[in-house]
Amino acid sequence: MRRPGGSQAGGARMARMSAIVHVVLVEWQDGADPAEADALVDRHLVPLPGVLTLDRGPSVSTEGLESGFDWALVIRFASADALAAYLPHPEHVVVGSFLQAHAARLVVFDVAAAR
């Protein structure tokens, strides 16, 4: 598919150079402890290279449109390359394994940051 004003390859190159926002939404299984997830994230993910910002926790929205999701993790990476390096990183594997083991439902969505 060709993008207006550029090629697909050019768009992919641009996405690799821009910041990436990594969003994880979790609906916990009964008995799961979100505080344990918070502690694991703080211990294992905050110090990783390429992480610009990190937020995690329950929704504070007053809209009530969470569709059953209880908790979110939002990480802004310096680049797509930083995200690619993060995915197999042992510290990410610790957190990802916990989330997968305790989630009834989990969604991951990555988007190129506007700035």
C-alpha positions as CSV (number, residue, x, y, z in Angstrom):
1,M,0.0,0.0,0.0
2,R,1.3,3.4,-0.9
3,R,1.0,6.3,1.5
4,P,0.0,9.8,0.2
5,G,3.2,11.7,-0.3
6,G,5.5,8.8,0.2
7,S,6.2,5.1,-0.2
8,Q,5.4,2.3,2.2
9,A,9.1,1.8,2.8
10,G,9.6,5.5,3.6
11,G,6.7,5.3,6.1
12,A,8.2,2.2,7.8
13,R,11.6,4.0,8.0
14,M,9.9,7.1,9.6
15,A,8.1,4.9,12.2
16,R,11.4,3.3,13.1
17,M,12.9,6.7,13.9
18,S,9.9,8.1,15.9
19,A,8.9,7.3,19.4
20,I,6.6,4.4,19.9
21,V,3.8,4.2,22.6
22,H,3.3,0.6,23.8
23,V,-0.1,0.1,25.5
24,V,-1.0,-3.1,27.5
25,L,-4.6,-3.5,28.8
26,V,-5.3,-6.3,31.3
27,E,-8.5,-7.7,32.7
28,W,-7.3,-9.6,35.8
29,Q,-8.3,-13.2,36.7
30,D,-10.1,-13.5,40.0
31,G,-7.6,-13.4,42.8
32,A,-4.9,-11.6,40.8
33,D,-3.0,-8.9,42.7
34,P,-2.5,-5.7,40.6
35,A,-0.2,-4.4,43.3
36,E,2.2,-7.2,42.5
37,A,2.1,-6.2,38.8
38,D,2.9,-2.6,39.8
39,A,5.9,-3.7,41.9
40,L,7.2,-5.9,39.1
41,V,6.9,-3.1,36.5
42,D,8.6,-0.6,38.8
43,R,11.5,-3.1,39.6
44,H,12.0,-4.6,36.1
45,L,10.9,-2.1,33.5
46,V,11.6,1.5,34.6
47,P,15.4,1.2,34.4
48,L,15.4,-0.3,30.9
49,P,17.2,1.5,28.1
50,G,15.0,3.2,25.5
51,V,12.1,3.7,28.0
52,L,11.3,7.4,28.0
53,T,8.2,7.3,30.2
54,L,6.2,4.6,31.9
55,D,2.7,4.7,33.5
56,R,0.8,1.8,35.0
57,G,-2.3,1.3,37.2
58,P,-6.1,1.1,37.2
59,S,-8.3,3.4,35.1
60,V,-9.1,6.8,36.5
61,S,-11.7,7.5,33.8
62,T,-15.1,8.7,34.8
63,E,-16.6,7.5,31.5
64,G,-16.8,3.8,32.5
65,L,-15.8,2.6,29.0
66,E,-13.0,0.2,30.0
67,S,-14.9,-2.8,28.6
68,G,-13.8,-5.0,31.5
69,F,-10.1,-4.0,31.5
70,D,-8.8,-3.3,35.0
71,W,-5.3,-2.2,34.6
72,A,-3.0,-0.6,32.0
73,L,0.7,-0.3,31.3
74,V,1.7,2.5,28.9
75,I,5.4,2.8,27.9
76,R,6.8,5.4,25.6
77,F,9.9,4.1,23.8
78,A,12.5,6.3,22.1
79,S,12.2,4.4,18.9
80,A,10.8,1.2,17.3
81,D,14.3,-0.2,17.7
82,A,14.1,0.4,21.4
83,L,10.8,-1.4,21.5
84,A,12.3,-4.3,19.5
85,A,15.1,-4.6,21.9
86,Y,12.7,-4.5,24.9
87,L,10.5,-7.4,23.7
88,P,13.0,-10.2,24.2
89,H,14.8,-8.5,27.2
90,P,14.8,-10.8,30.3
91,E,13.3,-8.0,32.5
92,H,10.3,-7.7,30.1
93,V,9.9,-11.5,30.1
94,V,9.5,-11.5,33.9
95,V,6.7,-8.9,33.7
96,G,5.1,-10.3,30.6
97,S,5.0,-13.8,32.1
98,F,3.3,-12.5,35.2
99,L,0.7,-10.6,33.2
100,Q,0.0,-13.6,30.9
101,A,-0.4,-15.9,33.9
102,H,-2.8,-13.6,35.8
103,A,-4.8,-12.0,33.0
104,A,-8.2,-13.2,31.9
105,R,-7.8,-11.0,28.9
106,L,-4.8,-9.0,27.6
107,V,-4.4,-6.6,24.7
108,V,-1.2,-5.0,23.4
109,F,-1.3,-2.1,21.0
110,D,1.7,-0.1,19.7
111,V,1.4,3.3,18.0
112,A,3.9,5.7,16.5
113,A,3.9,8.8,18.7
114,A,2.8,12.1,17.1
115,R,5.8,13.9,18.6
